[in-house]
Amino acid sequence: MNKIQHIVAVLLFVTIFWIFGSSTEASDLFRIEKNSISTYLHGNNFSDHSPVNPGNIIALDKQWADLKYNPSFSLYLGDSGYIFSSIRANTLFSDLANESLIDLEECFISLEPVSQLNIDFGKKNLLWGTAYAWNVAYPFQNKPIFQTPLPEYDLILFMQYFENESQSFSLLSFYQKEDAAIKYRFSTVDQDTEIMITLKDKLGAGLALSRSFDQFELHIEPRIQNGSREFYPHQPAPSIYTWSQTQKDAGYFIPFLIGGTYTTDNYWNILLEYFHNPLGLSQHDFDIFQNGINESSTFMLQSHLYYQFAMFRQNYLFFRSAKEDIWGMADFSVSSFLSLDDTGFMLIPEIVYPISGYWKLSCKAYLPIGSNSSEFKRLFDQYVEILSLIEF
Amino acid sequence: MKRMFVLLFLFTYLTTTFAAALPSGQEILAKVDQYRGYKRNFKMDIEVINMKNNKRKNFLAMTAYIRDPESCYLRYTNPPLEKDKMLLMAGKNTWFYNKSIRKPIRLSAKQRLFGNVSNMDVARANFSIDYTPNPKVQIDPTNHYLILELSAKSDTIAYNRILLWVDADNCQPKKAEFYTSSGKKLKSADYLSFQKVEDQIKIKKVLITDALDPNNQSAIQYSNYHRIKLPDHYFNADYLPRLK
């Protein structure tokens, strides 16, 4: 399809849902919620001589626009539950090709057989814990927040029992893999505590604490796990690079995060988090990794399979400062991920201007900064997103 | 001389009678709280309109579900960009939930809700929980209003001190001024109108004015007061993603 056909196809798709959504909104049994369209206009400098892609081995696509549509549906089953489904549709416009993608983001049935007990089955995205930028105690979703938070698995069985306003028990089981987790959560006067036992990789346990003070909130998330199934780079012989799971398959590891938020008298919200990940690549591992992607195209291609370049070093800082309604006009925030292992960082400023209750316009930049051998400068794209969002 | 004695007697009689009839600060505050909602298990719609120079800037509509004076959750209903956001307040704890974050986030007590309005302004249906009235009740020079001085019971309360004007006849709140611990005036509230709900009178409209910039104002409108049964587990932060 050419660009015009793509635009027509997407507009048709959007129009059908718009009309359908408007006509069914009044029903108690069936409801279309949160219809939104996001239009991203990208401007990036993903150059042909990227260090990730030496010699331009892979034909890198320059994406310049992205149209997103994310409707969701609820079908209510009286008071005993509901079926929920959300769809993510994308049309990407790039130099090489245009493509439309439709993906079932979530689809699950939620039942409430008795009061205080909920059972969900299907494809559902979950996050546990108290931290903002990473999920340390909950190992099933470890991508940082600025990457699309997709779950690693599809089908889950998720049960929650709410004892009262301060205690709950959760059981999570992945249908396709032998992974599972249980969680006990309780709140006291000014503290939340989550205790998690996980079976991912091997038996592990996580703890998530959040405590609030006057203008300050403190959170801590440690996890202990026995062994790791992460892949690590190896150089068994000169110019030969491989990936192996065996490097850290024994021993106990304790990744942890400590962070806090502070609200000033002028309503600036400031968030700072430190994440230590002993399962990440050491400097020695990272040197092998860098040499490997420079010298071996096979190794580089494999690295895309084993790693999603989702911050796999050992020590990071995250900073975010945000203020709403600045100058009575717009919301402003600046976030930054800093790799303490190589001092490279990603700077993400964003400004959002609400045009009306239905529209907002935002501009967001992803700016990797550091030396050419630093993780962020080497592995992440630099680009600017101009987004307009419509909700109806 | 005789006339002077008569006047002095009348003045003494009137002032002592009025003073003797004055209820205590705690009693007045309890009556004021009755205008702010029911004691337990009710919901109401709240609309906050932010204004600049008397012109409407933006608005936020929400439904408040109040179990008791210390437990409440707010579901944002309008504008569409704000839908699906929720705020839970239980005791001193406040959590925020947004579908895109996917987990409840604990907030500090002083984080702002919208415009000049703090979370406490809309979520707390009761002054008595957070403030202690000064036992000495002052009388407005016009004799129409009683003036209460309220002191925050802890540092986590949004305002350290409040001066509250109430109608001397029926204890309806008329005006309030909110101060920081350093004595700085943050904002004032004018209770503009009331409405009859069932057989009781409830607040209908409050105008909040920023003390630093009086052109910054927020109007809070309350409507659709309904009694409703709210189970305890609805006020568990883990339950926020499940609230319908």
Interface residues (C-beta under 8 A of the other chain):
Chain A: E33 K34 Y82 S110 S115 Q116 N118 N125 L126 L127 W128 G129 T130 Y132 P149 Q160 F162 E163 N164 E165 S166 Q167 S168 S170 R185 S187 V189 D190 D192 S210 S212 F213 D214 Q215 F216 E217 H219 T261 Y262 T263 D265 Y267 N269 E324 D325 G328 P354 S356 G357 Y358 W359 K360 L389 E391 F392
Chain B: K52 K57 N58 F59 S71 N78 P79 P80 L81 E82 K83 D84 A90 G91 K92 N93 T94 K99 I101 R102 K103 I105 R106 L107 S108 A109 K110 Q111 R112 G115 D155 T156 T180 P231 D232 H233 Y234 F235 N236 A237 D238 Y239 R242 K244
